[in-house]
Amino acid sequence: MCRIIKLKNLLHEILGVFIFFSTITYATKYAGEFQELIVGGRICGMGGTGVAQGIDPTAILLNPANAPFINRSLHLMHAENFSGIVKNEYGALVVPKTKSAYGIGFQMVSVGNIKLTTLPDTTQQPGDENQPIPYDTVFTRDMILYLNAAQIKSLFAYGVNLKIYYRNLAVLTGVGGGMDIGLRLNLKNLNTGITIRDFILSPVYWNNDSKEYISPKVSFGLAPNIPLTKINSILTVEIDLVKDLSFNELKLNTGIELAYQNKIYGRLGKSGCRYTAGVGLRYKKLVFDYGLITHPDLGLSNKFSAGLDF
């Protein structure tokens, strides 16, 4: 009987590995771009880092294992990305227990006022005498629901996000789902974390009978905390490495935060080639964060978020 049980467990592990590598093989390069926008004023101000030391409900997106270290809280965010072209809304609730935590999050990314054009003479090529003219305006919208569960065991915490998403590209709609897994190690003044996003599944089923797979990504974070007792502050530094497993892409995110009396926060960072900055203010159980992200071609992105501990 023991041998049968061991064989069944081995088969489950082999099946999991097979599904994982099948997803990598058939992944589409930009299938998961709709979930790449950074959420949360704190995370955005720190260069998109938070795999190892997230402290508010936005951090479950970077590492599901962050949840047990977050106060019971609600967090909301509104973002104007790329000079206001792309809108991004996010809301999350995390409820920690003694050795575990549960959370739920919802994200929506939308682009409006997209003009559809046609030619006065569709039988001819575009030119000075046959310039495109708009005939309709449409929008796109991507929505993602996150269901989070995490648990602490000794110095480690591990967690999982189950994701359901709906995509509306005006001319095409699709649905899908996926899973993120994460691990976090907490030491006295050093936190580390690792996440595999879109670990298995993560397909997008389109209404034209086509299908795409989102490429898995591995993120590793290292975050030392340095007490500055003379000025009653804590300096947090984080470095995150993000590797796309299907394509030859490696991204480095770095961030720094100075927290004065756990009330006033200043932040700087870099996400790939984009520089970031941010500030935060905590008053009793309320927290307000602002993050700014630059882009050399697409302009500025502004992230406004607020949270409530209860």
C-alpha positions as CSV (number, residue, x, y, z in Angstrom):
1,M,0.0,0.0,0.0
2,C,2.8,2.4,0.9
3,R,4.5,1.7,-2.5
4,I,1.2,2.5,-4.3
5,I,0.9,5.8,-2.4
6,K,4.5,6.8,-3.2
7,L,3.9,5.9,-6.9
8,K,0.8,8.1,-7.0
9,N,2.7,11.0,-5.5
10,L,5.5,10.5,-7.9
11,L,3.1,10.5,-10.8
12,H,1.5,13.7,-9.6
13,E,4.9,15.4,-9.4
14,I,5.9,14.2,-12.9
15,L,2.5,15.5,-14.2
16,G,3.1,18.8,-12.6
17,V,6.6,19.1,-14.1
18,F,5.2,18.1,-17.5
19,I,2.5,20.7,-17.4
20,F,5.0,23.3,-16.3
21,F,7.5,22.7,-19.1
22,S,4.6,22.4,-21.7
23,T,3.5,25.9,-20.7
24,I,7.0,27.2,-21.2
25,T,7.3,25.6,-24.7
26,Y,4.0,27.0,-26.0
27,A,4.1,30.4,-24.2
28,T,3.4,33.5,-26.3
29,K,5.8,36.4,-25.7
30,Y,3.3,39.2,-24.9
31,A,0.3,37.1,-23.7
32,G,0.8,38.2,-20.1
33,E,1.6,41.9,-20.6
34,F,-1.8,42.9,-19.2
35,Q,-0.6,41.9,-15.7
36,E,2.9,43.6,-15.9
37,L,1.8,47.0,-14.6
38,I,3.2,47.6,-11.1
39,V,0.6,48.2,-8.5
40,G,0.7,50.2,-5.2
41,G,2.3,53.5,-4.5
42,R,5.0,52.0,-2.2
43,I,6.0,49.3,-4.6
44,C,6.1,51.7,-7.5
45,G,8.2,54.2,-5.6
46,M,10.7,51.5,-4.9
47,G,11.3,50.4,-8.4
48,G,8.7,47.6,-8.5
49,T,10.4,45.6,-5.7
50,G,8.6,43.7,-3.0
51,V,9.3,40.0,-3.5
52,A,11.1,39.8,-0.2
53,Q,9.6,42.6,2.0
54,G,6.1,43.6,0.9
55,I,4.1,45.1,3.9
56,D,0.7,46.0,2.4
57,P,-1.9,44.0,0.4
58,T,-0.5,45.1,-3.0
59,A,2.6,42.9,-2.2
60,I,0.6,39.6,-2.7
61,L,1.0,40.1,-6.4
62,L,4.8,40.1,-6.2
63,N,4.9,37.2,-3.7
64,P,1.9,35.2,-2.4
65,A,4.0,34.4,0.7
66,N,4.0,38.1,1.8
67,A,0.5,37.8,3.1
68,P,1.2,36.6,6.7
69,F,3.5,39.6,7.3
70,I,0.8,42.1,6.4
71,N,-1.6,43.7,8.9
72,R,-5.3,43.0,8.5
73,S,-5.9,45.7,6.0
74,L,-7.7,47.0,2.9
75,H,-5.7,48.8,0.1
76,L,-7.0,50.7,-2.9
77,M,-5.0,52.2,-5.8
78,H,-5.7,54.3,-8.9
79,A,-3.0,54.8,-11.5
80,E,-2.6,57.0,-14.5
81,N,0.0,55.2,-16.6
82,F,2.0,56.6,-19.6
83,S,0.7,60.2,-19.3
84,G,-2.9,59.0,-18.6
85,I,-3.3,56.7,-21.6
86,V,-3.6,53.5,-19.5
87,K,-5.8,53.5,-16.4
88,N,-5.1,51.0,-13.7
89,E,-7.3,50.2,-10.6
90,Y,-6.4,47.8,-7.8
91,G,-8.0,46.7,-4.6
92,A,-7.0,44.0,-2.1
93,L,-8.0,42.7,1.3
94,V,-5.6,40.6,3.5
95,V,-6.7,38.9,6.7
96,P,-3.8,37.3,8.7
97,K,-4.3,34.6,11.2
98,T,-1.8,33.2,13.9
99,K,0.3,31.2,11.4
100,S,-1.5,31.8,8.1
101,A,-3.3,34.5,6.0
102,Y,-5.9,34.8,3.3
103,G,-6.4,37.5,0.8
104,I,-8.4,38.6,-2.2
105,G,-7.4,41.2,-4.9
106,F,-8.9,42.6,-8.0
107,Q,-7.1,44.5,-10.8
108,M,-8.4,46.3,-13.9
109,V,-6.4,47.8,-16.7
110,S,-8.2,49.8,-19.3
111,V,-7.5,52.0,-22.3
112,G,-10.2,54.3,-23.7
113,N,-10.8,56.5,-26.7
114,I,-9.2,54.1,-29.2
115,K,-10.2,55.3,-32.6
116,L,-11.0,52.8,-35.4
117,T,-10.3,54.2,-38.8
118,T,-11.1,53.4,-42.4
119,L,-10.1,54.8,-45.8
120,P,-12.5,56.9,-48.0
121,D,-11.6,54.6,-50.8
122,T,-10.9,51.1,-49.4
123,T,-9.8,49.9,-52.9
124,Q,-6.8,52.2,-52.8
125,Q,-3.6,52.4,-50.7
126,P,-3.4,55.2,-48.0
127,G,-1.9,58.5,-49.3
128,D,-2.3,62.2,-49.4
129,E,-5.5,61.8,-51.4
130,N,-6.8,58.8,-49.4
131,Q,-6.1,59.5,-45.7
132,P,-7.5,57.4,-42.9
133,I,-10.6,58.8,-41.2
134,P,-12.1,57.7,-37.8
135,Y,-15.5,56.0,-37.8
136,D,-15.8,54.7,-34.2
137,T,-14.3,54.8,-30.7
138,V,-13.7,51.7,-28.6
139,F,-12.0,50.7,-25.4
140,T,-10.0,47.7,-24.0
141,R,-10.3,46.2,-20.5
142,D,-8.4,43.5,-18.7
143,M,-9.7,42.3,-15.3
144,I,-7.9,39.9,-12.9
145,L,-9.2,38.3,-9.7
146,Y,-6.6,37.0,-7.2
147,L,-7.4,34.5,-4.4
148,N,-4.5,34.2,-2.0
149,A,-3.6,31.8,0.8
150,A,-0.3,31.6,2.7
151,Q,1.2,29.9,5.8
152,I,4.2,30.4,8.1
153,K,6.3,27.5,9.1
154,S,9.3,28.3,11.3
155,L,11.3,31.1,9.6
156,F,9.7,30.4,6.2
157,A,6.4,31.4,4.7
158,Y,4.9,29.9,1.6
159,G,1.8,31.0,-0.4
160,V,-0.2,30.7,-3.6
161,N,-2.3,32.9,-5.7
162,L,-5.1,31.5,-7.9
163,K,-5.9,33.9,-10.7
164,I,-9.0,34.3,-13.0
165,Y,-8.9,36.8,-15.7
166,Y,-11.2,38.3,-18.4
167,R,-9.8,40.2,-21.4
168,N,-11.8,42.5,-23.7
169,L,-9.8,43.9,-26.6
170,A,-12.8,45.4,-28.3
171,V,-12.5,43.1,-31.4
172,L,-11.7,40.0,-29.3
173,T,-12.5,38.7,-25.8
174,G,-10.9,36.0,-23.8
175,V,-10.9,34.2,-20.4
176,G,-8.3,32.3,-18.5
177,G,-6.6,31.4,-15.2
178,G,-3.3,30.7,-13.6
179,M,-1.4,30.1,-10.4
180,D,1.5,31.9,-8.7
181,I,3.6,30.3,-5.9
182,G,6.0,32.0,-3.5
183,L,8.4,31.4,-0.6
184,R,9.8,34.0,1.9
185,L,12.5,33.7,4.5
186,N,12.5,36.2,7.4
187,L,15.6,36.8,9.4
188,K,16.3,39.5,11.9
189,N,17.4,42.2,9.5
190,L,17.3,40.4,6.2
191,N,14.4,39.0,4.2
192,T,14.6,37.0,1.0
193,G,11.9,35.7,-1.3
194,I,11.3,33.8,-4.5
195,T,8.2,33.6,-6.7
196,I,7.2,31.6,-9.8
197,R,4.4,33.5,-11.5
198,D,2.1,31.6,-13.8
199,F,3.6,28.4,-12.5
200,I,1.1,26.1,-14.3
201,L,-1.9,26.6,-16.5
202,S,-2.2,30.3,-17.3
203,P,-3.9,29.9,-20.7
204,V,-6.0,32.6,-22.4
205,Y,-8.9,31.2,-24.4
206,W,-10.1,33.6,-27.1
207,N,-13.6,33.7,-28.6
208,N,-12.2,33.1,-32.0
209,D,-11.2,29.5,-30.9
210,S,-7.5,30.4,-30.5
211,K,-5.5,29.9,-27.4
212,E,-2.3,31.5,-25.8
213,Y,-0.2,30.5,-22.8
214,I,1.4,33.1,-20.5
215,S,5.1,32.6,-20.0
216,P,6.2,31.7,-16.4
217,K,8.5,34.2,-14.6
218,V,10.8,33.6,-11.7
219,S,11.6,36.5,-9.3
220,F,14.2,36.4,-6.5
221,G,14.4,39.2,-4.0
222,L,16.9,40.2,-1.3
223,A,16.0,42.9,1.2
224,P,18.2,44.0,4.2
225,N,16.7,46.2,6.8
226,I,19.1,48.6,8.5
227,P,18.0,50.3,11.8
228,L,19.1,53.9,12.1
229,T,18.5,54.3,15.8
230,K,20.0,57.8,16.0
231,I,17.4,59.3,13.8
232,N,14.6,56.8,14.7
233,S,14.4,55.4,11.2
234,I,14.7,52.2,9.3
235,L,16.4,52.0,5.9
236,T,15.2,49.2,3.6
237,V,17.0,48.2,0.4
238,E,15.7,45.6,-2.0
239,I,17.1,44.0,-5.1
240,D,14.8,41.8,-7.3
241,L,15.9,39.7,-10.3
242,V,13.1,38.7,-12.7
243,K,13.7,36.0,-15.3
244,D,11.3,35.1,-18.1
245,L,11.6,31.3,-18.5
246,S,10.4,31.2,-22.1
247,F,12.5,34.0,-23.5
248,N,16.0,35.3,-23.0
249,E,15.0,38.2,-20.7
250,L,16.4,39.2,-17.3
251,K,15.2,42.3,-15.5
252,L,16.8,44.0,-12.5
253,N,14.6,46.0,-10.1
254,T,16.1,48.0,-7.2
255,G,14.5,50.1,-4.5
256,I,15.3,52.0,-1.3
257,E,13.0,53.3,1.4
258,L,13.7,55.5,4.4
259,A,11.0,55.2,7.1
260,Y,11.0,57.9,9.8
261,Q,9.2,56.8,13.0
262,N,7.1,54.5,10.8
263,K,5.1,57.6,9.8
264,I,6.9,59.4,7.0
265,Y,8.5,57.5,4.0
266,G,10.8,58.5,1.2
267,R,11.5,56.1,-1.7
268,L,13.7,55.8,-4.8
269,G,14.2,53.0,-7.3
270,K,14.8,51.7,-10.8
271,S,12.8,49.2,-12.7
272,G,14.7,48.1,-15.7
273,C,15.5,51.3,-17.5
274,R,12.8,53.3,-15.7
275,Y,13.5,55.5,-12.7
276,T,11.0,55.7,-9.8
277,A,10.3,57.9,-6.8
278,G,7.7,58.0,-4.1
279,V,6.5,59.2,-0.7
280,G,4.3,57.8,2.0
281,L,2.5,59.0,5.1
282,R,1.0,57.0,7.9
283,Y,-1.5,58.4,10.4
284,K,-2.7,55.9,13.0
285,K,-4.3,53.1,10.9
286,L,-4.4,55.1,7.7
287,V,-1.6,55.1,5.1
288,F,-1.3,57.1,1.9
289,D,1.3,56.4,-0.8
290,Y,2.3,58.0,-4.0
291,G,4.6,56.5,-6.7
292,L,6.1,58.0,-9.8
293,I,7.5,56.0,-12.7
294,T,9.3,57.5,-15.7
295,H,9.5,56.1,-19.2
296,P,11.9,57.5,-21.9
297,D,9.2,57.2,-24.6
298,L,5.8,56.9,-23.0
299,G,5.9,59.7,-20.4
300,L,5.1,59.5,-16.6
301,S,3.0,57.1,-14.7
302,N,1.4,58.3,-11.4
303,K,0.2,55.8,-8.8
304,F,-2.0,56.9,-5.9
305,S,-2.9,54.4,-3.2
306,A,-4.4,54.4,0.3
307,G,-4.8,51.7,2.9
308,L,-6.6,51.1,6.2
309,D,-5.6,48.7,9.0
310,F,-8.5,47.3,11.0
